[in-house]
Structures are given as structure tokens and as C-alpha cells.
Amino acid sequence: MIKTRSGETIVTNENQNKLLKKLYGSVLGRVMLKTLTAPAVSKLAGGFMDSRASKLLIKPFIKRSGIDTSEYIMYDFRSYNDFFTRVIKPGKRPVDTEPSHLISPCDSKLTVHKISRNSIFRIKGSRYKVKDLLQNEFLANRFCGGYCFIFRLEVDDYHRYCYIDDGTKTENTYIPGEFHTVNPIALERYNIYKRNCREYTILHTENFGDVVQIEVGAMMVGRIVNHHGEGGFCRGDEKGKFEFGGSTVVLLFGRDTVVPDEDILRNSAVGTETIVKYGEKIGEKC
């Protein structure tokens, strides 16, 4: 289930969910997934989405997804990926500049999970270990008692993401893997945060301590594109973008650094995602 910040319930794409349930819920479907989730297939799909021929997909996708194109800078796109990574118009995603406010790095469907002893968080009754996500047990242990924020982007979302505060960052660490869908249906069968390709960096923020930001690739995502290596950054600056496909941004916070907004905590407790926008307040500094 998905809710807006005002509490309105949003109906999900049932046709897509039925297809994913067949893929992830049957033996034949899981055999097909071995091909669909292979890096070579996503690379091939990404190559097509970079081609001029892919422009034919743009208008039908806008119509099918109901995208409000008035929010974006629209021009003669060179490819579907060019359209997919379209830029929002100035002023359409205002960034909350209050230093004590935690902002969302992207447009997405958000859930928040407490990180317990042994750096474990739970989603829909399943246990996930931060060390599996990062492949770094020492780093993972630093976030015990903190929070894991999971921002799930669907194909009709704005696919650029920003820095949540002022600070400095380490180099990006890339972890190769597969390309499963980030739809919650996949979580019932696979730990996609452990299996999917991903890239992370440590953000040394001014207001929230050390935060790990992870970008997780998904089915048919051609590339995770981060703009910067080691260096400084400012709140609201664009950090990077995802090319074609639904994707996920994960933020890890240490103990006693941040308090998520009450509506997001309440929704997450019952397995409901909350729609959030790039730059809006989603929590506060402890």
C-alpha cells in the first residue's frame, strides 16, 4: 500500500503486479528471471534506450504513466534515456534549507526501518543485514541503533537525486550484482539489497553525522550515474541520476542522529510506503 503525506491511499498498477507475481511466484518465472536479471541483459536494454530508435517509446509512456510534463524541461529528446533523466523545472522541487530538517534525496515511495543489534533491519517480516548491503561489517556496525531509510523509485518518478545536507564525501564504492526489480513483490523471494548491483559513499554531514548513501540498481537499469568522487557538497545539490528502470536510494543513519517524521514512521510500521518529493522535509535532527 502507498499513501501521500496527507493520508490519501494510492492504487498501485495491478497489471504490473500480476506479471511480477507470476515471475517471482512460479518455478518457470524464476527460471526466466535468471536471464532478465543478468547484467548483460540490462546493459543491452540500456544500449537500446540510448539509441534514437527508442524515442518512439516516449509518447506512449507519458500517456500510460500520466506524467505531468508541465513540471519538466521538455525538448527534442535524443533517446528514451534522455527523456527518462529529464530535468525538473526551477522551483518545482524546492529544497527545505532549515539545517535541522532532514530532506528527501529524491521523489520516491519511502519506508523507514530501525536498525537493531547485529545491524539488522526488518521489512515485511524478513531480516536484512546492513553488512550484506555494504559488504563491510566494520562500517555496518557503526549504524546499530540508527535508521535505514529506503526510497523506492518507480519508472514514472523523477530519477535524479540530491545531497541531504552540507558536508564532504568519500569516493564511491561499486558492488557488482544482479538487476532484480525493486517492487516489494520481489522482497518476498529475494534480498534485492544484497543481490542487486549498487554503489555507496560515506557522507560526512554537518547536521546528521556520518551517513551512508547507497544507490541500488534494478531490472533494466542501464547505469547508476554519480556525478562526483571524493570532495565537498551542499544540501540540495544534485548527486546523480538513474537511467532507465525503477531504482532505490538507501540512507543509513547512526544512533541518536535523526528522528523520522511521525506519519512516515506510522505508515512504515504497517508496511505502507509514503510518497515523498525531492527536497522536502522527512525528519529532524535529534
C-alpha positions as a Markdown table, in Angstrom:
| # | Residue | x | y | z |
|---|---|---|---|---|
| 1 | Met | 0.0 | 0.0 | 0.0 |
| 2 | Ile | 1.1 | 3.6 | -0.7 |
| 3 | Lys | 0.0 | 6.8 | 0.9 |
| 4 | Thr | 0.5 | 10.5 | 0.3 |
| 5 | Arg | 1.7 | 12.8 | 3.1 |
| 6 | Ser | -1.9 | 13.9 | 3.5 |
| 7 | Gly | -3.0 | 10.3 | 4.2 |
| 8 | Glu | -4.6 | 9.6 | 0.8 |
| 9 | Thr | -4.2 | 5.9 | -0.4 |
| 10 | Ile | -2.8 | 5.4 | -3.9 |
| 11 | Val | -3.9 | 2.5 | -6.0 |
| 12 | Thr | -0.8 | 0.6 | -7.5 |
| 13 | Asn | -0.5 | -0.8 | -11.0 |
| 14 | Glu | -2.3 | -4.1 | -10.6 |
| 15 | Asn | -1.4 | -5.4 | -14.1 |
| 16 | Gln | 2.3 | -4.9 | -13.4 |
| 17 | Asn | 2.0 | -6.6 | -10.0 |
| 18 | Lys | 0.2 | -9.6 | -11.6 |
| 19 | Leu | 3.1 | -10.0 | -14.0 |
| 20 | Leu | 5.7 | -9.7 | -11.3 |
| 21 | Lys | 3.9 | -12.2 | -9.1 |
| 22 | Lys | 4.0 | -14.8 | -11.9 |
| 23 | Leu | 7.7 | -14.2 | -12.4 |
| 24 | Tyr | 8.7 | -14.3 | -8.8 |
| 25 | Gly | 6.0 | -16.8 | -7.6 |
| 26 | Ser | 6.4 | -19.7 | -10.1 |
| 27 | Val | 9.3 | -22.0 | -10.9 |
| 28 | Leu | 9.1 | -21.1 | -14.7 |
| 29 | Gly | 9.1 | -17.4 | -13.8 |
| 30 | Arg | 12.2 | -17.8 | -11.6 |
| 31 | Val | 14.0 | -19.6 | -14.4 |
| 32 | Met | 13.2 | -16.6 | -16.7 |
| 33 | Leu | 14.5 | -14.2 | -14.0 |
| 34 | Lys | 18.0 | -15.7 | -14.3 |
| 35 | Thr | 18.1 | -14.2 | -17.8 |
| 36 | Leu | 16.2 | -11.0 | -17.1 |
| 37 | Thr | 18.3 | -10.0 | -14.1 |
| 38 | Ala | 21.7 | -10.7 | -15.8 |
| 39 | Pro | 24.0 | -7.7 | -16.1 |
| 40 | Ala | 24.4 | -8.3 | -19.8 |
| 41 | Val | 20.7 | -8.1 | -20.4 |
| 42 | Ser | 20.4 | -4.8 | -18.5 |
| 43 | Lys | 23.4 | -3.5 | -20.5 |
| 44 | Leu | 21.8 | -4.5 | -23.7 |
| 45 | Ala | 18.5 | -2.8 | -22.7 |
| 46 | Gly | 20.4 | 0.3 | -21.6 |
| 47 | Gly | 22.1 | 0.4 | -25.0 |
| 48 | Phe | 18.7 | 0.4 | -26.8 |
| 49 | Met | 17.4 | 3.1 | -24.5 |
| 50 | Asp | 20.3 | 5.3 | -25.5 |
| 51 | Ser | 19.5 | 4.9 | -29.2 |
| 52 | Arg | 17.5 | 7.2 | -31.4 |
| 53 | Ala | 15.0 | 4.4 | -32.2 |
| 54 | Ser | 14.0 | 4.4 | -28.5 |
| 55 | Lys | 12.4 | 7.8 | -29.0 |
| 56 | Leu | 9.3 | 6.0 | -30.2 |
| 57 | Leu | 8.6 | 4.8 | -26.7 |
| 58 | Ile | 8.4 | 8.3 | -25.1 |
| 59 | Lys | 4.9 | 9.5 | -26.1 |
| 60 | Pro | 3.2 | 6.1 | -25.2 |
| 61 | Phe | 5.0 | 6.0 | -21.9 |
| 62 | Ile | 3.9 | 9.6 | -21.0 |
| 63 | Lys | 0.3 | 8.7 | -21.8 |
| 64 | Arg | 0.3 | 5.4 | -20.0 |
| 65 | Ser | 2.0 | 6.7 | -16.9 |
| 66 | Gly | 0.1 | 10.0 | -16.7 |
| 67 | Ile | 3.3 | 12.1 | -16.2 |
| 68 | Asp | 2.7 | 15.8 | -15.7 |
| 69 | Thr | 5.1 | 17.1 | -18.3 |
| 70 | Ser | 4.5 | 20.7 | -17.3 |
| 71 | Glu | 6.9 | 20.1 | -14.3 |
| 72 | Tyr | 9.8 | 19.3 | -16.6 |
| 73 | Ile | 12.0 | 20.9 | -19.2 |
| 74 | Met | 10.8 | 19.2 | -22.3 |
| 75 | Tyr | 12.7 | 19.4 | -25.6 |
| 76 | Asp | 13.5 | 17.2 | -28.6 |
| 77 | Phe | 15.0 | 14.3 | -26.7 |
| 78 | Arg | 17.7 | 12.3 | -28.4 |
| 79 | Ser | 16.6 | 8.9 | -26.9 |
| 80 | Tyr | 14.3 | 7.4 | -24.3 |
| 81 | Asn | 17.1 | 7.7 | -21.6 |
| 82 | Asp | 17.4 | 11.3 | -22.5 |
| 83 | Phe | 13.7 | 11.7 | -21.6 |
| 84 | Phe | 13.9 | 9.4 | -18.6 |
| 85 | Thr | 16.6 | 11.5 | -17.0 |
| 86 | Arg | 14.7 | 14.8 | -17.9 |
| 87 | Val | 15.3 | 17.8 | -15.6 |
| 88 | Ile | 12.7 | 19.3 | -13.4 |
| 89 | Lys | 11.8 | 23.0 | -13.9 |
| 90 | Pro | 13.3 | 25.5 | -11.5 |
| 91 | Gly | 11.1 | 25.9 | -8.4 |
| 92 | Lys | 9.2 | 22.7 | -8.9 |
| 93 | Arg | 11.2 | 20.9 | -6.2 |
| 94 | Pro | 12.0 | 23.5 | -3.6 |
| 95 | Val | 14.7 | 22.3 | -1.1 |
| 96 | Asp | 14.0 | 22.8 | 2.7 |
| 97 | Thr | 17.0 | 24.8 | 3.8 |
| 98 | Glu | 16.4 | 24.5 | 7.6 |
| 99 | Pro | 19.7 | 22.9 | 8.9 |
| 100 | Ser | 17.9 | 20.7 | 11.4 |
| 101 | His | 15.5 | 19.3 | 8.9 |
| 102 | Leu | 16.2 | 16.0 | 7.1 |
| 103 | Ile | 15.2 | 16.2 | 3.4 |
| 104 | Ser | 14.3 | 13.5 | 0.9 |
| 105 | Pro | 17.1 | 13.0 | -1.7 |
| 106 | Cys | 14.5 | 12.1 | -4.4 |
| 107 | Asp | 11.0 | 11.6 | -5.5 |
| 108 | Ser | 10.0 | 8.1 | -4.2 |
| 109 | Lys | 8.0 | 5.8 | -2.1 |
| 110 | Leu | 9.6 | 5.8 | 1.4 |
| 111 | Thr | 9.7 | 3.3 | 4.3 |
| 112 | Val | 11.9 | 3.7 | 7.4 |
| 113 | His | 13.3 | 0.8 | 9.4 |
| 114 | Lys | 15.0 | 0.7 | 12.8 |
| 115 | Ile | 18.5 | -1.0 | 12.7 |
| 116 | Ser | 18.7 | -3.3 | 15.7 |
| 117 | Arg | 21.5 | -5.3 | 17.3 |
| 118 | Asn | 23.9 | -7.0 | 14.8 |
| 119 | Ser | 23.0 | -4.3 | 12.3 |
| 120 | Ile | 19.7 | -5.9 | 11.2 |
| 121 | Phe | 16.5 | -4.2 | 9.9 |
| 122 | Arg | 13.2 | -5.9 | 9.1 |
| 123 | Ile | 11.0 | -5.5 | 6.0 |
| 124 | Lys | 7.6 | -7.3 | 5.9 |
| 125 | Gly | 8.8 | -9.8 | 8.5 |
| 126 | Ser | 12.1 | -10.6 | 6.7 |
| 127 | Arg | 15.6 | -9.8 | 8.3 |
| 128 | Tyr | 18.2 | -7.9 | 6.3 |
| 129 | Lys | 21.7 | -7.3 | 7.5 |
| 130 | Val | 23.5 | -4.0 | 6.8 |
| 131 | Lys | 26.8 | -5.8 | 6.4 |
| 132 | Asp | 25.3 | -7.7 | 3.4 |
| 133 | Leu | 24.2 | -4.5 | 1.8 |
| 134 | Leu | 27.6 | -2.9 | 2.2 |
| 135 | Gln | 29.8 | -6.0 | 2.2 |
| 136 | Asn | 31.7 | -4.2 | 5.0 |
| 137 | Glu | 30.9 | -5.5 | 8.5 |
| 138 | Phe | 33.0 | -2.8 | 10.3 |
| 139 | Leu | 31.1 | 0.0 | 8.6 |
| 140 | Ala | 27.8 | -1.7 | 9.1 |
| 141 | Asn | 28.3 | -1.9 | 12.9 |
| 142 | Arg | 28.5 | 1.8 | 13.1 |
| 143 | Phe | 24.8 | 2.1 | 12.4 |
| 144 | Cys | 23.4 | -0.2 | 15.0 |
| 145 | Gly | 20.5 | 1.6 | 16.8 |
| 146 | Gly | 20.0 | 4.0 | 13.9 |
| 147 | Tyr | 17.6 | 4.1 | 11.0 |
| 148 | Cys | 17.5 | 2.7 | 7.5 |
| 149 | Phe | 15.6 | 4.9 | 5.0 |
| 150 | Ile | 14.5 | 3.1 | 1.8 |
| 151 | Phe | 13.4 | 5.4 | -1.1 |
| 152 | Arg | 11.9 | 3.3 | -3.9 |
| 153 | Leu | 11.7 | 5.0 | -7.3 |
| 154 | Glu | 9.2 | 3.8 | -9.9 |
| 155 | Val | 9.6 | 4.4 | -13.7 |
| 156 | Asp | 7.4 | 7.4 | -13.6 |
| 157 | Asp | 9.3 | 9.2 | -10.8 |
| 158 | Tyr | 11.9 | 11.9 | -11.3 |
| 159 | His | 15.1 | 9.9 | -11.5 |
| 160 | Arg | 17.6 | 12.4 | -10.2 |
| 161 | Tyr | 18.7 | 12.6 | -6.5 |
| 162 | Cys | 20.4 | 15.2 | -4.3 |
| 163 | Tyr | 22.6 | 15.6 | -1.2 |
| 164 | Ile | 20.6 | 15.8 | 2.1 |
| 165 | Asp | 23.0 | 18.2 | 3.9 |
| 166 | Asp | 26.2 | 20.2 | 3.6 |
| 167 | Gly | 29.4 | 18.2 | 4.1 |
| 168 | Thr | 32.1 | 16.1 | 2.5 |
| 169 | Lys | 32.1 | 12.6 | 1.0 |
| 170 | Thr | 34.4 | 9.6 | 0.3 |
| 171 | Glu | 35.0 | 8.0 | -3.0 |
| 172 | Asn | 32.1 | 5.9 | -4.4 |
| 173 | Thr | 32.3 | 2.1 | -3.9 |
| 174 | Tyr | 30.7 | 0.0 | -6.6 |
| 175 | Ile | 29.4 | -3.5 | -5.8 |
| 176 | Pro | 28.5 | -5.6 | -8.8 |
| 177 | Gly | 25.4 | -7.8 | -8.8 |
| 178 | Glu | 22.1 | -8.7 | -10.5 |
| 179 | Phe | 19.2 | -6.5 | -11.6 |
| 180 | His | 16.0 | -7.6 | -9.8 |
| 181 | Thr | 13.0 | -5.3 | -9.8 |
| 182 | Val | 12.7 | -3.1 | -6.7 |
| 183 | Asn | 9.0 | -3.7 | -6.5 |
| 184 | Pro | 8.0 | -5.0 | -3.0 |
| 185 | Ile | 6.9 | -8.3 | -4.6 |
| 186 | Ala | 10.5 | -9.2 | -5.2 |
| 187 | Leu | 11.3 | -8.9 | -1.4 |
| 188 | Glu | 9.1 | -11.9 | -0.7 |
| 189 | Arg | 11.6 | -14.1 | -2.6 |
| 190 | Tyr | 15.0 | -12.3 | -2.8 |
| 191 | Asn | 17.1 | -10.0 | -0.7 |
| 192 | Ile | 17.5 | -7.5 | -3.6 |
| 193 | Tyr | 19.5 | -5.1 | -1.4 |
| 194 | Lys | 22.1 | -7.9 | -1.1 |
| 195 | Arg | 21.9 | -9.2 | -4.7 |
| 196 | Asn | 21.5 | -6.2 | -6.9 |
| 197 | Cys | 24.3 | -4.0 | -8.2 |
| 198 | Arg | 24.8 | -0.9 | -6.0 |
| 199 | Glu | 27.1 | 2.0 | -5.3 |
| 200 | Tyr | 27.7 | 3.7 | -1.9 |
| 201 | Thr | 29.6 | 6.5 | -0.4 |
| 202 | Ile | 30.0 | 7.9 | 3.2 |
| 203 | Leu | 28.6 | 11.4 | 3.6 |
| 204 | His | 30.3 | 13.3 | 6.5 |
| 205 | Thr | 27.3 | 15.7 | 7.1 |
| 206 | Glu | 27.2 | 18.8 | 9.2 |
| 207 | Asn | 23.9 | 18.0 | 10.9 |
| 208 | Phe | 23.4 | 14.2 | 10.9 |
| 209 | Gly | 26.9 | 12.8 | 11.4 |
| 210 | Asp | 28.2 | 10.1 | 9.1 |
| 211 | Val | 25.5 | 8.9 | 6.7 |
| 212 | Val | 25.9 | 6.1 | 4.1 |
| 213 | Gln | 24.0 | 6.7 | 0.9 |
| 214 | Ile | 23.5 | 3.7 | -1.4 |
| 215 | Glu | 22.1 | 3.7 | -4.9 |
| 216 | Val | 20.7 | 0.3 | -5.9 |
| 217 | Gly | 20.2 | -0.6 | -9.5 |
| 218 | Ala | 17.2 | -2.6 | -10.6 |
| 219 | Met | 15.7 | -4.5 | -13.5 |
| 220 | Met | 16.7 | -3.0 | -16.9 |
| 221 | Val | 18.6 | -0.1 | -15.2 |
| 222 | Gly | 21.4 | 0.8 | -17.6 |
| 223 | Arg | 23.5 | 2.8 | -15.2 |
| 224 | Ile | 23.8 | 4.4 | -11.8 |
| 225 | Val | 25.4 | 7.8 | -12.6 |
| 226 | Asn | 27.0 | 9.6 | -9.7 |
| 227 | His | 28.5 | 13.0 | -10.6 |
| 228 | His | 31.2 | 13.3 | -8.0 |
| 229 | Gly | 34.1 | 11.5 | -6.4 |
| 230 | Glu | 35.6 | 12.4 | -3.1 |
| 231 | Gly | 35.0 | 16.1 | -2.1 |
| 232 | Gly | 32.5 | 18.6 | -0.7 |
| 233 | Phe | 28.8 | 19.1 | -1.3 |
| 234 | Cys | 25.9 | 21.3 | -0.4 |
| 235 | Arg | 22.3 | 20.5 | 0.6 |
| 236 | Gly | 20.1 | 20.1 | -2.4 |
| 237 | Asp | 22.9 | 19.8 | -5.0 |
| 238 | Glu | 22.3 | 17.1 | -7.5 |
| 239 | Lys | 24.3 | 14.0 | -6.6 |
| 240 | Gly | 23.4 | 11.8 | -9.5 |
| 241 | Lys | 20.8 | 10.0 | -11.6 |
| 242 | Phe | 19.4 | 6.6 | -12.6 |
| 243 | Glu | 18.9 | 5.7 | -16.2 |
| 244 | Phe | 16.0 | 3.6 | -17.4 |
| 245 | Gly | 14.2 | 1.5 | -14.8 |
| 246 | Gly | 12.9 | 1.7 | -11.3 |
| 247 | Ser | 15.6 | 2.1 | -8.7 |
| 248 | Thr | 16.3 | 2.6 | -5.0 |
| 249 | Val | 18.2 | 5.0 | -2.8 |
| 250 | Val | 19.1 | 3.8 | 0.8 |
| 251 | Leu | 20.3 | 6.1 | 3.6 |
| 252 | Leu | 21.8 | 4.7 | 6.8 |
| 253 | Phe | 21.9 | 6.9 | 9.9 |
| 254 | Gly | 23.6 | 6.2 | 13.2 |
| 255 | Arg | 22.1 | 6.1 | 16.7 |
| 256 | Asp | 20.6 | 9.4 | 18.0 |
| 257 | Thr | 21.2 | 11.4 | 14.9 |
| 258 | Val | 17.7 | 11.7 | 13.3 |
| 259 | Val | 14.0 | 11.3 | 14.1 |
| 260 | Pro | 11.8 | 10.4 | 11.1 |
| 261 | Asp | 8.5 | 12.3 | 10.7 |
| 262 | Glu | 5.6 | 10.7 | 12.6 |
| 263 | Asp | 3.5 | 9.9 | 9.5 |
| 264 | Ile | 6.4 | 8.1 | 7.8 |
| 265 | Leu | 7.1 | 6.1 | 11.0 |
| 266 | Arg | 3.4 | 5.2 | 11.4 |
| 267 | Asn | 3.0 | 4.1 | 7.8 |
| 268 | Ser | 6.2 | 2.1 | 7.8 |
| 269 | Ala | 5.1 | 0.2 | 10.9 |
| 270 | Val | 2.2 | -1.3 | 9.0 |
| 271 | Gly | 4.2 | -1.9 | 5.8 |
| 272 | Thr | 2.9 | 1.2 | 3.9 |
| 273 | Glu | 5.1 | 3.3 | 1.7 |
| 274 | Thr | 4.8 | 7.1 | 1.9 |
| 275 | Ile | 5.2 | 9.3 | -1.2 |
| 276 | Val | 7.9 | 11.9 | -0.7 |
| 277 | Lys | 9.4 | 14.5 | -3.0 |
| 278 | Tyr | 13.0 | 15.6 | -3.7 |
| 279 | Gly | 14.0 | 18.3 | -1.1 |
| 280 | Glu | 11.0 | 18.0 | 1.2 |
| 281 | Lys | 11.3 | 17.5 | 5.0 |
| 282 | Ile | 11.0 | 13.9 | 6.1 |
| 283 | Gly | 12.6 | 14.1 | 9.6 |
| 284 | Glu | 14.6 | 16.2 | 12.1 |
| 285 | Lys | 18.0 | 16.2 | 13.7 |
| 286 | Cys | 18.0 | 14.7 | 17.2 |
